[in-house]
Amino acid sequence: MENSEAAFNQTSTPALVAPLWHTVIVLTILLGLSALGALTAHFQSGLSPTGVRNRIPSYVVTTLMEWLVLGIIWFGIRRRGVWISDLIGGTWNSIGEVFRDIAVSVGFLFTALVVLGLIGRLLHAAPNEAVRGLIPQSRPEIVLFLLLALTAGFCEEIVFRGYLQRQFSALTRNPSAGLVLQGLVFGAAHGYQGWRYMLMIAVYGCMFGLLAQWRRSLTPGIMAHFLQDGGVGLIARHSMRHSMKLLCW
């Protein structure tokens, strides 16, 4: 398998895992969807009360878009003989390693929420109507919401930390630059949340990048991403005003 070993060491400069034109297309799609989300959030704000909004179509469409972007990533990396599993990295050889990654993900999540909470206070960030409108209310919405959270954790870690971080690192010949650039794109891809939350999510993306670089695996990040999105949504369902933090899809 071409580039299946050395290209995935995140502590050194990796090789390109897809053609440059493919990365341009991916960035165009991500930023285009973000701009569309920002416009939609702007024009729909105040038009539909959060409590009566039908969230199921939004969950379904967002889930499909996440998998579509991941499919585009798969198409590009296969041209270099790379597999999705190569981007994820890491393997579990014992039950102890499973619990180790769970512990790492929980520790990371706790640290990240403290850091982001401090940044949020400095920026006076508050969730807008578009973010509040994602919080599930009915049981069917809760099920689809958790499926969306799982999808976001899996797909976005591969897209941003597995694919873009390596592409940017290879293009700049600097792993640190690649880490920061993917974090900036991660923040920019969440236009519907407003500029304050975009800044916070960019920092969050850089923290995820550090985690992936340290562990040489996306698995702890995938776990933390799912726990954060899913947990925040369920907690915020019971306390909309005080428990909302970040939804990173």
PABA-218169 format. One line per field, with one value per atom (N, C-alpha, C): residue number from 1; atom name; z, y, x. Coordinates in Angstrom, 2 decimals. Each point is the difference from the previous one (the first is absolute). Example, Ala and Ser with C-alpha at 12.3 -4.5 7.8 and 13.67 -1.06 7.14 Angstrom:
num c(1;1;1;2;2;2)
atomo c(N;CA;C;N;CA;C)
w c(7.80;0.00;0.00;-0.72;0.06;0.73)
v c(-5.69;1.19;1.20;1.05;1.19;1.09)
u c(13.19;-0.89;0.90;-0.35;0.82;-0.77)
This chain:
num c(1;1;1;2;2;2;3;3;3;4;4;4;5;5;5;6;6;6;7;7;7;8;8;8;9;9;9;10;10;10;11;11;11;12;12;12;13;13;13;14;14;14;15;15;15;16;16;16;17;17;17;18;18;18;19;19;19;20;20;20;21;21;21;22;22;22;23;23;23;24;24;24;25;25;25;26;26;26;27;27;27;28;28;28;29;29;29;30;30;30;31;31;31;32;32;32;33;33;33;34;34;34;35;35;35;36;36;36;37;37;37;38;38;38;39;39;39;40;40;40;41;41;41;42;42;42;43;43;43;44;44;44;45;45;45;46;46;46;47;47;47;48;48;48;49;49;49;50;50;50;51;51;51;52;52;52;53;53;53;54;54;54;55;55;55;56;56;56;57;57;57;58;58;58;59;59;59;60;60;60;61;61;61;62;62;62;63;63;63;64;64;64;65;65;65;66;66;66;67;67;67;68;68;68;69;69;69;70;70;70;71;71;71;72;72;72;73;73;73;74;74;74;75;75;75;76;76;76;77;77;77;78;78;78;79;79;79;80;80;80;81;81;81;82;82;82;83;83;83;84;84;84;85;85;85;86;86;86;87;87;87;88;88;88;89;89;89;90;90;90;91;91;91;92;92;92;93;93;93;94;94;94;95;95;95;96;96;96;97;97;97;98;98;98;99;99;99;100;100;100;101;101;101;102;102;102;103;103;103;104;104;104;105;105;105;106;106;106;107;107;107;108;108;108;109;109;109;110;110;110;111;111;111;112;112;112;113;113;113;114;114;114;115;115;115;116;116;116;117;117;117;118;118;118;119;119;119;120;120;120;121;121;121;122;122;122;123;123;123;124;124;124;125;125;125;126;126;126;127;127;127;128;128;128;129;129;129;130;130;130;131;131;131;132;132;132;133;133;133;134;134;134;135;135;135;136;136;136;137;137;137;138;138;138;139;139;139;140;140;140;141;141;141;142;142;142;143;143;143;144;144;144;145;145;145;146;146;146;147;147;147;148;148;148;149;149;149;150;150;150;151;151;151;152;152;152;153;153;153;154;154;154;155;155;155;156;156;156;157;157;157;158;158;158;159;159;159;160;160;160;161;161;161;162;162;162;163;163;163;164;164;164;165;165;165;166;166;166;167;167;167;168;168;168;169;169;169;170;170;170;171;171;171;172;172;172;173;173;173;174;174;174;175;175;175;176;176;176;177;177;177;178;178;178;179;179;179;180;180;180;181;181;181;182;182;182;183;183;183;184;184;184;185;185;185;186;186;186;187;187;187;188;188;188;189;189;189;190;190;190;191;191;191;192;192;192;193;193;193;194;194;194;195;195;195;196;196;196;197;197;197;198;198;198;199;199;199;200;200;200;201;201;201;202;202;202;203;203;203;204;204;204;205;205;205;206;206;206;207;207;207;208;208;208;209;209;209;210;210;210;211;211;211;212;212;212;213;213;213;214;214;214;215;215;215;216;216;216;217;217;217;218;218;218;219;219;219;220;220;220;221;221;221;222;222;222;223;223;223;224;224;224;225;225;225;226;226;226;227;227;227;228;228;228;229;229;229;230;230;230;231;231;231;232;232;232;233;233;233;234;234;234;235;235;235;236;236;236;237;237;237;238;238;238;239;239;239;240;240;240;241;241;241;242;242;242;243;243;243;244;244;244;245;245;245;246;246;246;247;247;247;248;248;248;249;249;249)
atomo c(N;CA;C;N;CA;C;N;CA;C;N;CA;C;N;CA;C;N;CA;C;N;CA;C;N;CA;C;N;CA;C;N;CA;C;N;CA;C;N;CA;C;N;CA;C;N;CA;C;N;CA;C;N;CA;C;N;CA;C;N;CA;C;N;CA;C;N;CA;C;N;CA;C;N;CA;C;N;CA;C;N;CA;C;N;CA;C;N;CA;C;N;CA;C;N;CA;C;N;CA;C;N;CA;C;N;CA;C;N;CA;C;N;CA;C;N;CA;C;N;CA;C;N;CA;C;N;CA;C;N;CA;C;N;CA;C;N;CA;C;N;CA;C;N;CA;C;N;CA;C;N;CA;C;N;CA;C;N;CA;C;N;CA;C;N;CA;C;N;CA;C;N;CA;C;N;CA;C;N;CA;C;N;CA;C;N;CA;C;N;CA;C;N;CA;C;N;CA;C;N;CA;C;N;CA;C;N;CA;C;N;CA;C;N;CA;C;N;CA;C;N;CA;C;N;CA;C;N;CA;C;N;CA;C;N;CA;C;N;CA;C;N;CA;C;N;CA;C;N;CA;C;N;CA;C;N;CA;C;N;CA;C;N;CA;C;N;CA;C;N;CA;C;N;CA;C;N;CA;C;N;CA;C;N;CA;C;N;CA;C;N;CA;C;N;CA;C;N;CA;C;N;CA;C;N;CA;C;N;CA;C;N;CA;C;N;CA;C;N;CA;C;N;CA;C;N;CA;C;N;CA;C;N;CA;C;N;CA;C;N;CA;C;N;CA;C;N;CA;C;N;CA;C;N;CA;C;N;CA;C;N;CA;C;N;CA;C;N;CA;C;N;CA;C;N;CA;C;N;CA;C;N;CA;C;N;CA;C;N;CA;C;N;CA;C;N;CA;C;N;CA;C;N;CA;C;N;CA;C;N;CA;C;N;CA;C;N;CA;C;N;CA;C;N;CA;C;N;CA;C;N;CA;C;N;CA;C;N;CA;C;N;CA;C;N;CA;C;N;CA;C;N;CA;C;N;CA;C;N;CA;C;N;CA;C;N;CA;C;N;CA;C;N;CA;C;N;CA;C;N;CA;C;N;CA;C;N;CA;C;N;CA;C;N;CA;C;N;CA;C;N;CA;C;N;CA;C;N;CA;C;N;CA;C;N;CA;C;N;CA;C;N;CA;C;N;CA;C;N;CA;C;N;CA;C;N;CA;C;N;CA;C;N;CA;C;N;CA;C;N;CA;C;N;CA;C;N;CA;C;N;CA;C;N;CA;C;N;CA;C;N;CA;C;N;CA;C;N;CA;C;N;CA;C;N;CA;C;N;CA;C;N;CA;C;N;CA;C;N;CA;C;N;CA;C;N;CA;C;N;CA;C;N;CA;C;N;CA;C;N;CA;C;N;CA;C;N;CA;C;N;CA;C;N;CA;C;N;CA;C;N;CA;C;N;CA;C;N;CA;C;N;CA;C;N;CA;C;N;CA;C;N;CA;C;N;CA;C;N;CA;C;N;CA;C;N;CA;C;N;CA;C;N;CA;C;N;CA;C;N;CA;C;N;CA;C;N;CA;C;N;CA;C;N;CA;C;N;CA;C;N;CA;C;N;CA;C;N;CA;C;N;CA;C;N;CA;C;N;CA;C;N;CA;C;N;CA;C;N;CA;C;N;CA;C;N;CA;C;N;CA;C;N;CA;C;N;CA;C;N;CA;C;N;CA;C;N;CA;C;N;CA;C;N;CA;C;N;CA;C;N;CA;C;N;CA;C;N;CA;C;N;CA;C;N;CA;C;N;CA;C;N;CA;C;N;CA;C;N;CA;C;N;CA;C;N;CA;C;N;CA;C;N;CA;C;N;CA;C;N;CA;C;N;CA;C;N;CA;C;N;CA;C;N;CA;C;N;CA;C;N;CA;C;N;CA;C;N;CA;C;N;CA;C;N;CA;C;N;CA;C)
w c(0.00;0.00;0.00;-0.94;-0.16;1.18;0.57;1.09;1.23;0.19;1.07;1.37;0.11;1.29;0.37;-0.70;0.39;-0.15;-0.95;-0.26;1.15;0.96;1.04;1.37;0.04;1.25;0.21;0.94;0.15;0.74;0.51;0.66;-0.96;-1.23;-1.04;-1.18;-0.97;-1.14;-0.88;-0.13;-0.81;-1.48;-0.82;-1.44;-0.31;-1.15;-0.43;-0.10;0.49;-0.08;-1.12;-0.71;-1.14;-0.86;-1.26;-0.87;0.53;-0.36;0.46;-0.48;-1.23;-0.52;0.83;0.54;0.83;1.29;0.59;1.23;-0.26;-1.14;-0.36;-0.09;-0.59;-0.10;1.39;0.86;1.36;0.76;-0.09;0.70;-0.55;-1.31;-0.61;0.50;0.09;0.48;1.46;0.84;1.43;0.25;-0.65;0.23;-0.65;-1.14;-0.63;0.87;0.58;0.90;1.24;0.48;1.16;-0.31;-1.17;-0.40;-0.16;-0.58;-0.15;1.36;0.93;1.34;0.71;-0.19;0.62;-0.56;-1.32;-0.61;0.46;0.05;0.44;1.44;0.87;1.40;0.11;-0.85;0.05;-0.42;-1.09;-0.52;0.77;0.68;0.74;1.46;0.47;1.41;0.31;1.02;0.43;-0.77;-1.06;-0.80;0.56;0.70;0.52;1.43;0.95;1.41;0.19;0.84;0.21;0.45;0.81;0.57;-1.00;-1.13;-0.94;-1.30;-0.10;-1.24;-0.23;-1.25;-0.37;-0.31;0.87;-0.12;-0.82;-0.20;-0.65;-1.41;-0.86;-1.33;0.07;0.96;0.15;0.41;0.93;0.43;-1.16;-0.77;-1.11;-1.07;-0.39;-1.04;0.46;1.24;0.50;0.07;0.43;0.05;-1.39;-0.97;-1.38;-0.54;0.31;-0.48;0.62;1.27;0.66;-0.74;-0.30;-0.69;-1.44;-0.62;-1.37;-0.04;0.93;0.05;0.28;0.89;0.26;-1.25;-0.76;-1.25;-1.00;-0.03;-0.88;0.45;1.31;0.53;-0.43;0.14;-0.40;-1.47;-0.85;-1.42;-0.27;0.70;-0.23;0.50;1.19;0.56;-0.70;-0.57;-0.72;-1.23;-0.51;-1.15;0.40;1.29;0.51;0.72;-0.14;0.64;1.50;0.48;1.43;0.36;1.21;0.49;1.18;0.27;1.15;1.29;0.11;1.21;0.19;-1.10;0.11;0.62;-0.35;0.56;1.48;0.40;1.40;0.85;-0.47;0.71;1.31;0.61;1.30;-0.08;0.85;0.11;1.47;0.30;1.36;0.04;0.83;0.15;1.31;0.86;1.28;0.51;0.94;0.59;0.78;0.52;0.71;-0.88;-1.27;-0.92;-0.34;0.01;-0.22;1.14;1.23;1.15;0.08;-0.46;-0.04;-0.90;-1.20;-0.91;0.53;0.69;0.61;1.06;0.83;1.04;-0.61;-1.06;-0.67;-0.57;-0.62;-0.60;1.06;1.13;1.07;0.60;0.24;0.52;-0.95;-1.28;-1.00;-0.01;0.04;-0.06;1.19;1.18;1.19;-0.14;-0.44;-0.17;-1.04;-1.12;-1.08;0.44;0.74;0.43;0.97;0.85;0.89;-0.81;-0.95;-0.84;-0.80;-0.62;-0.83;0.84;1.21;0.88;0.33;0.25;0.28;-1.23;-1.17;-1.23;-0.26;0.23;-0.19;0.87;1.24;0.89;-0.50;-0.48;-0.51;-1.22;-0.85;-1.22;0.21;1.20;0.28;-1.02;-0.25;-1.00;0.57;-0.83;0.37;-1.22;0.17;-1.15;-0.68;-1.33;-0.75;-0.22;-0.67;-0.21;-0.83;-0.95;-0.84;0.84;0.97;0.87;0.94;0.62;0.90;-0.73;-1.28;-0.78;-0.29;0.30;-0.21;1.17;1.14;1.20;-0.13;0.17;-0.19;1.11;-0.34;0.99;0.13;-1.11;0.05;-0.01;0.30;0.00;-1.39;-1.08;-1.33;-0.29;0.43;-0.22;0.79;1.21;0.80;-0.69;-0.54;-0.69;-1.21;-0.82;-1.19;0.38;1.07;0.48;0.39;0.73;0.41;-1.19;-0.98;-1.23;-0.72;0.00;-0.62;0.77;1.33;0.81;-0.27;-0.12;-0.30;-1.40;-0.94;-1.36;-0.02;0.71;0.03;0.63;1.10;0.63;-0.91;-0.71;-0.88;-1.26;-0.70;-1.30;0.13;0.94;0.08;0.49;0.89;0.42;-1.17;-0.85;-1.17;-1.00;-0.24;-0.99;0.43;1.26;0.43;0.56;0.94;0.59;-0.81;-0.63;-0.78;-1.38;-0.66;-1.38;-0.08;0.43;-0.19;0.78;1.21;0.78;-0.71;-0.60;-0.72;-1.31;-0.68;-1.24;0.24;0.98;0.30;0.51;0.79;0.49;-1.15;-0.96;-1.16;-0.88;-0.20;-0.88;0.60;1.32;0.66;0.47;-0.06;0.53;1.47;0.71;1.41;0.72;0.80;0.70;0.89;0.63;0.86;-0.81;-1.17;-0.86;-0.49;-0.32;-0.44;1.08;1.24;1.13;0.15;-0.04;0.18;-1.17;-1.21;-1.17;0.00;0.36;0.03;1.09;1.12;1.05;-0.46;-0.77;-0.53;-0.97;-0.84;-0.93;0.76;1.06;0.83;0.57;0.49;0.50;-1.11;-1.13;-1.12;-0.57;0.21;-0.53;0.82;1.08;0.88;-0.02;-1.19;-0.16;0.63;0.09;0.53;1.48;0.70;1.43;0.33;-0.99;0.26;0.27;-0.16;-0.01;1.35;1.11;1.30;0.18;-0.33;0.13;-1.05;-1.14;-1.01;0.54;0.72;0.60;1.05;0.83;1.01;-0.63;-1.05;-0.67;-0.69;-0.49;-0.59;1.05;1.20;1.10;0.33;0.04;0.27;-1.05;-1.26;-1.07;0.15;0.44;0.24;1.15;1.01;1.11;-0.47;-0.83;-0.58;-0.84;-0.72;-0.79;0.86;1.14;0.94;0.54;0.30;0.50;-1.04;-1.25;-1.07;-0.20;0.09;-0.18;1.14;1.21;1.16;-0.02;-0.26;0.05;-1.30;-1.09;-1.31;-0.40;0.40;-0.25;0.14;-0.78;0.10;0.97;0.49;0.81;1.25;0.82;1.17;-0.38;-1.08;-0.44;-0.46;-0.70;-0.43;1.21;1.01;1.22;0.67;0.18;0.68;-0.78;-1.33;-0.85;0.16;-0.02;0.17;1.39;1.03;1.36;0.20;-0.59;0.17;-0.70;-1.28;-0.75;0.58;0.22;0.51;1.42;0.85;1.39;0.16;-0.71;0.08;-0.46;-1.07;-0.51;0.99;0.65;0.95;1.27;0.47;1.18;-0.30;-1.16;-0.37;-0.21;-0.33;-0.13;1.31;1.11;1.32;0.55;-0.51;0.51;-1.15;-0.90;-1.24;0.26;0.99;0.19;0.59;0.92;0.77;-0.44;-0.76;-0.29;-1.40;-0.85;-1.39;-0.08;-0.71;-0.24;-1.49;-0.53;-1.41;-0.63;-1.20;-0.83;-1.22;-0.16;-1.03;-1.25;-0.59;-1.34;-0.83)
v c(-1.19;1.19;1.24;0.85;1.17;0.93;0.43;0.97;-0.46;-1.31;-0.47;0.00;0.29;-0.01;1.37;0.45;1.23;1.22;-0.04;1.19;0.33;-0.90;0.23;0.22;0.28;0.39;1.49;0.38;1.40;0.80;-0.63;0.76;0.41;-0.46;0.43;0.50;0.60;0.55;-1.13;-0.14;-1.09;0.35;-1.01;0.22;0.32;0.57;0.27;-1.31;0.01;-1.20;0.09;1.14;0.20;1.12;0.09;1.07;1.38;1.01;1.36;0.48;-0.32;0.45;-0.55;-1.19;-0.60;0.80;0.44;0.79;1.33;0.61;1.25;-0.22;-1.10;-0.32;-0.20;-0.74;-0.25;1.31;0.87;1.30;0.85;-0.03;0.77;-0.49;-1.31;-0.57;0.36;-0.17;0.28;1.46;0.90;1.43;0.46;-0.63;0.31;-0.40;-1.19;-0.45;0.88;0.45;0.89;1.33;0.55;1.27;-0.16;-1.12;-0.26;-0.12;-0.68;-0.13;1.33;0.86;1.32;0.84;-0.06;0.75;-0.53;-1.32;-0.60;0.38;-0.04;0.37;1.47;0.84;1.43;0.26;-0.62;0.29;-0.72;-1.10;-0.73;0.40;0.81;0.40;0.75;-0.45;0.65;-0.40;-0.82;-0.37;-1.20;-0.88;-1.22;-0.22;0.05;-0.21;-1.35;-0.01;-1.22;-1.16;0.26;-1.08;-0.74;0.60;-0.67;-0.37;0.23;-0.27;-1.50;-0.42;-1.40;-0.21;-0.70;-0.15;-1.21;-0.94;-1.25;0.21;0.80;0.22;0.56;0.91;0.57;-1.06;-0.88;-1.08;-0.92;-0.36;-0.94;0.61;1.24;0.66;0.17;0.44;0.20;-1.30;-1.07;-1.31;-0.45;0.16;-0.38;0.83;1.29;0.86;-0.42;-0.37;-0.46;-1.21;-0.98;-1.21;0.29;0.97;0.38;0.56;0.90;0.56;-1.09;-0.92;-1.11;-0.85;-0.20;-0.74;0.69;1.32;0.76;-0.17;-0.02;-0.25;-1.38;-0.99;-1.38;-0.03;0.66;0.02;0.55;1.09;0.61;-0.82;-0.58;-0.73;-1.33;-0.57;-1.26;0.18;1.22;0.25;-0.10;0.05;-0.16;-1.34;-0.89;-1.30;0.03;0.96;0.18;-0.39;-0.55;-0.40;0.87;0.03;0.75;-0.50;-1.31;-0.56;0.51;0.31;0.58;1.39;0.77;1.33;-0.06;-0.99;-0.12;-0.40;-1.00;-0.43;-0.70;-0.57;-0.64;-1.29;-0.94;-1.26;-0.37;-0.77;-0.52;-1.45;-0.29;-1.37;-0.64;0.77;-0.52;0.87;-0.52;0.76;1.19;-0.15;1.10;1.22;-0.25;1.11;0.71;-0.76;0.61;0.96;-0.47;0.85;1.17;-0.22;1.10;1.12;-0.34;1.03;0.68;-0.77;0.62;1.01;-0.38;0.91;1.24;-0.20;1.14;0.95;-0.56;0.83;0.79;-0.63;0.69;1.10;-0.30;1.01;1.17;-0.33;1.06;0.87;-0.64;0.74;0.93;-0.48;0.84;1.22;-0.24;1.10;1.00;-0.53;0.87;0.86;-0.58;0.78;1.11;-0.26;1.05;1.13;-0.36;1.01;0.80;-0.71;0.67;0.82;-0.45;0.80;1.33;-0.01;1.25;0.91;-0.58;0.80;0.56;-0.81;0.45;1.19;-0.02;1.14;1.25;-0.17;1.16;0.60;-0.86;0.46;0.35;-0.27;0.20;-0.76;-1.25;-0.82;-0.60;0.00;-0.62;-0.68;-1.17;-0.72;0.78;0.03;0.68;-0.92;0.52;-0.77;-1.25;0.06;-1.16;-1.14;0.32;-1.03;-0.54;0.90;-0.45;-0.86;0.29;-0.75;-1.43;-0.36;-1.37;-0.92;0.57;-0.81;-0.85;-1.33;-0.89;0.15;-0.28;0.08;-1.34;-0.57;-1.26;-1.19;-1.19;-1.20;-0.32;0.09;-0.22;0.99;1.25;1.00;-0.36;-0.51;-0.38;-1.11;-1.00;-1.10;0.53;0.81;0.54;0.97;0.73;0.93;-0.76;-1.11;-0.78;-0.66;-0.43;-0.53;1.09;1.20;1.12;0.31;-0.03;0.24;-1.04;-1.26;-1.07;0.19;0.37;0.27;1.13;1.10;1.15;-0.37;-0.75;-0.39;-0.83;-0.94;-0.88;0.74;0.61;0.60;1.23;0.88;1.24;-0.22;-0.95;-0.27;-0.52;-0.83;-0.50;1.13;0.82;1.07;1.03;0.46;1.10;-0.48;-0.93;-0.45;-1.10;-0.86;-1.08;0.43;0.83;0.40;1.38;1.04;1.36;0.26;-0.51;0.25;-0.58;-1.16;-0.60;0.74;0.39;0.74;1.33;0.75;1.29;-0.17;-1.04;-0.26;-0.31;-0.78;-0.34;1.22;0.81;1.16;1.06;0.19;1.01;-0.56;-1.34;-0.70;0.34;0.18;0.39;-0.58;-1.05;-0.61;0.98;0.93;0.97;0.93;0.42;0.84;-0.76;-1.28;-0.81;-0.13;-0.14;-0.12;1.28;1.14;1.28;0.28;-0.28;0.28;-0.82;-1.29;-0.80;0.51;0.48;0.56;1.24;0.85;1.20;-0.36;-0.99;-0.44;-0.62;-0.75;-0.59;1.08;1.07;1.11;0.68;0.22;0.67;-0.82;-1.32;-0.88;0.03;0.77;0.07;1.39;0.52;1.36;0.26;-1.01;0.18;0.36;-0.22;0.27;1.42;0.79;1.36;0.07;1.21;0.13;-0.31;0.31;-0.31;-1.51;-0.73;-1.46;-0.58;0.62;-0.47;0.09;1.08;0.14;-1.09;-0.24;-1.04;-1.37;-0.27;-1.30;-0.15;1.10;-0.07;-0.43;0.57;-0.43;-1.47;-0.38;-1.39;-0.93;0.42;-0.80;-0.18;1.06;-0.11;-0.96;0.02;-0.94;-1.44;-0.21;-1.33;-0.40;0.96;-0.29;-0.41;0.67;-0.38;-1.41;-0.31;-1.34;-1.06;0.24;-0.95;-0.15;1.11;-0.04;-0.76;0.21;-0.67;-1.50;-0.38;-1.41;-0.74;0.73;-0.60;-0.84;0.47;-0.69;1.00;-0.20;0.84;-0.55;-1.22;-0.65;0.77;0.47;0.78;1.27;0.64;1.21;-0.29;-1.12;-0.40;-0.21;-0.68;-0.22;1.31;0.87;1.27;0.87;0.01;0.80;-0.46;-1.31;-0.53;0.31;-0.23;0.26;1.46;0.88;1.43;0.42;-0.35;0.40;-0.65;-1.31;-0.70;0.41;0.11;0.36;1.40;0.95;1.38;0.11;-0.72;0.06;-0.52;-1.14;-0.59;0.83;0.55;0.85;1.28;0.58;1.25;-0.19;-1.21;-0.29;0.29;-0.26;0.21;1.39;0.63;1.34;0.84;0.38;0.68;1.23;0.75;1.30;-0.10;-0.96;0.00;-1.07;-1.01;-1.14;0.00;0.92;0.00;0.44;-0.78;0.38;0.02;-1.13;-0.06;-1.26;0.14;-1.15;0.06;-0.98;0.12;-0.78;0.25;-0.50;1.13)
u c(0.85;-0.85;0.89;-0.19;0.85;-0.14;1.14;0.03;-0.79;-0.16;-0.87;0.66;1.30;0.66;0.53;1.05;0.66;-0.89;-0.92;-0.83;-0.93;-0.18;-0.99;0.59;1.30;0.64;-0.21;-0.88;-0.36;1.06;1.04;1.05;1.10;-0.05;0.92;-0.81;0.68;-0.71;-0.52;-1.33;-0.54;0.00;-0.26;-0.15;-1.45;-0.25;-1.36;-0.77;-1.23;-0.82;-1.02;-0.03;-0.90;0.57;-0.42;0.49;-0.40;0.77;-0.27;-1.37;-0.36;-1.29;-1.15;0.20;-1.04;-0.18;1.10;-0.07;-0.70;0.26;-0.68;-1.51;-0.40;-1.43;-0.60;0.69;-0.50;-0.17;1.00;-0.09;-1.13;-0.18;-1.09;-1.35;-0.16;-1.26;-0.22;1.01;-0.15;-0.34;0.72;-0.23;-1.30;-0.35;-1.28;-1.18;0.07;-1.06;-0.07;1.15;0.03;-0.67;0.31;-0.62;-1.51;-0.41;-1.43;-0.67;0.66;-0.54;-0.12;1.01;-0.04;-1.15;-0.19;-1.10;-1.35;-0.12;-1.26;-0.31;1.02;-0.20;-0.42;0.57;-0.33;-1.45;-0.42;-1.34;-1.10;0.34;-1.02;-0.08;0.93;-0.02;-1.28;-0.66;-1.23;-1.23;0.13;-1.16;-0.73;0.72;-0.62;0.42;-0.91;0.37;0.69;1.02;0.78;-0.87;-0.99;-0.78;-0.87;-0.37;-0.90;0.69;1.25;0.72;0.12;-0.19;0.20;1.48;0.69;1.45;0.41;-0.90;0.36;0.56;-0.62;0.60;1.41;0.23;1.34;1.00;-0.38;0.89;0.34;-1.02;0.21;0.90;-0.29;0.79;1.45;0.19;1.36;0.77;-0.67;0.65;0.44;-0.89;0.34;1.16;0.02;1.09;1.33;-0.01;1.23;0.57;-0.87;0.47;0.39;-0.67;0.37;1.42;0.31;1.35;1.02;-0.32;0.92;0.19;-1.09;0.12;0.92;-0.06;0.90;1.45;0.21;1.34;0.49;-0.87;0.36;0.40;-0.76;0.29;1.40;0.36;1.30;1.16;-0.14;1.14;0.23;-1.05;0.19;0.89;0.08;0.88;1.47;0.28;1.36;0.18;-0.97;0.11;-0.18;-0.77;-0.20;-1.43;-0.17;-1.30;-0.42;-1.30;-0.51;0.64;0.17;0.62;1.43;0.69;1.34;-0.05;-1.04;-0.14;-0.32;-0.78;-0.37;1.21;0.75;1.20;-0.33;1.01;-0.17;-0.80;0.34;-0.74;-0.11;-1.02;-0.18;0.42;0.99;0.48;-0.43;-0.66;-0.47;-1.13;-0.78;-1.08;0.54;1.23;0.63;0.21;0.34;0.22;-1.31;-1.10;-1.31;-0.31;0.16;-0.27;0.98;1.21;0.98;-0.49;-0.48;-0.48;-1.25;-0.85;-1.19;0.43;0.96;0.49;0.64;0.77;0.63;-1.06;-1.02;-1.04;-0.77;-0.30;-0.72;0.88;1.27;0.91;0.17;0.12;0.10;-1.25;-1.16;-1.26;-0.15;0.34;-0.08;0.92;1.23;0.96;-0.49;-0.51;-0.46;-1.17;-0.93;-1.16;0.39;1.00;0.49;0.62;0.86;0.66;-1.03;-0.93;-1.00;-0.96;-0.28;-0.84;0.64;1.31;0.71;0.01;0.25;0.00;-1.40;-1.02;-1.37;-0.34;0.48;-0.24;0.70;1.23;0.73;-0.68;-0.56;-0.65;-1.47;-0.52;-1.43;-0.85;0.39;-0.67;-1.28;-1.03;-1.28;-0.56;-0.64;-0.55;-1.10;0.04;-1.04;-1.20;-1.03;-1.22;0.26;0.95;0.30;0.56;0.84;0.57;-1.07;-0.78;-1.06;-1.02;-0.20;-0.97;0.41;1.26;0.46;-0.32;-0.36;-0.19;-1.26;0.12;-1.15;-1.02;-1.26;-1.08;-0.73;-0.42;-0.74;0.95;-0.52;0.83;0.57;-0.81;0.60;1.12;-0.17;1.05;1.26;-0.17;1.17;0.79;-0.70;0.68;0.78;-0.65;0.66;1.11;-0.21;1.04;1.26;-0.15;1.16;0.69;-0.78;0.59;0.79;-0.53;0.72;1.27;-0.06;1.20;1.07;-0.42;0.95;0.60;-0.86;0.47;1.01;-0.33;0.90;1.34;-0.04;1.25;0.88;-0.60;0.76;0.46;-0.93;0.31;0.90;-0.29;0.75;1.42;0.20;1.38;0.82;-0.60;0.72;0.24;-1.01;0.13;1.04;-0.09;0.86;1.34;-0.02;1.26;0.67;-0.79;0.60;0.46;-0.81;0.29;0.65;-0.71;0.51;1.28;0.11;1.20;1.22;-0.13;1.11;0.27;-1.06;0.19;0.70;-0.46;0.61;1.43;0.24;1.36;0.95;-0.50;0.83;0.25;-1.03;0.13;0.91;-0.06;0.84;1.33;0.12;1.18;0.23;-1.11;0.06;-1.22;0.17;-1.14;-0.76;0.71;-0.67;-0.90;0.49;-0.82;-1.22;0.19;-1.13;-1.05;0.45;-0.92;-0.82;0.66;-0.70;-0.94;0.44;-0.83;-1.28;0.11;-1.23;-0.93;0.56;-0.84;-0.74;0.68;-0.64;-1.12;0.25;-1.04;-1.17;0.31;-1.05;-0.91;0.60;-0.80;-0.78;0.65;-0.66;-1.15;0.03;-1.03;-1.29;-0.01;-1.18;-0.61;-0.21;-0.48;-1.36;-0.84;-1.35;0.01;1.13;0.07;0.45;0.38;0.44;1.49;0.56;1.46;0.64;-0.67;0.59;0.17;-1.04;0.09;0.94;0.11;0.96;1.42;0.31;1.32;0.23;-1.01;0.12;0.18;-0.75;0.10;1.34;0.58;1.34;1.03;-0.11;0.88;-0.24;-1.26;-0.37;0.60;-0.06;0.58;1.49;0.69;1.45;0.28;-0.85;0.17;-0.21;-0.99;-0.19;1.21;0.57;1.19;1.17;0.17;1.06;-0.23;-1.25;-0.32;0.34;-0.38;0.30;1.50;0.71;1.45;0.66;-0.47;0.57;-0.27;-1.26;-0.37;0.30;0.29;0.19;-1.22;-1.14;-1.26;-1.14;-1.05;-1.18;-1.04;0.22;-1.03;-0.37;0.96;-0.40;-0.76;0.40;-0.70;-1.41;-0.18;-1.35;-0.90;0.53;-0.77;-0.37;1.00;-0.24;-0.98;0.14;-0.88;-1.44;-0.23;-1.35;-0.55;0.81;-0.45;-0.36;0.80;-0.26;-1.28;-0.12;-1.20;-1.25;0.06;-1.16;-0.35;1.02;-0.24;-0.54;0.59;-0.47;-1.45;-0.32;-1.37;-1.01;0.32;-0.93;-0.12;1.13;-0.06;-0.77;0.29;-0.67;-1.49;-0.41;-1.43;-0.74;0.67;-0.61;0.28;1.01;0.34;0.53;-0.88;0.38;0.85;-0.32;0.62;1.40;0.20;1.24;1.00;-0.41;0.88;0.57;-0.44;0.47;1.45;0.81;1.39;0.27;0.52;0.36;-0.55;-0.53;-0.36;0.86;0.89;1.04;-0.33;-1.16;-0.26;-0.56)
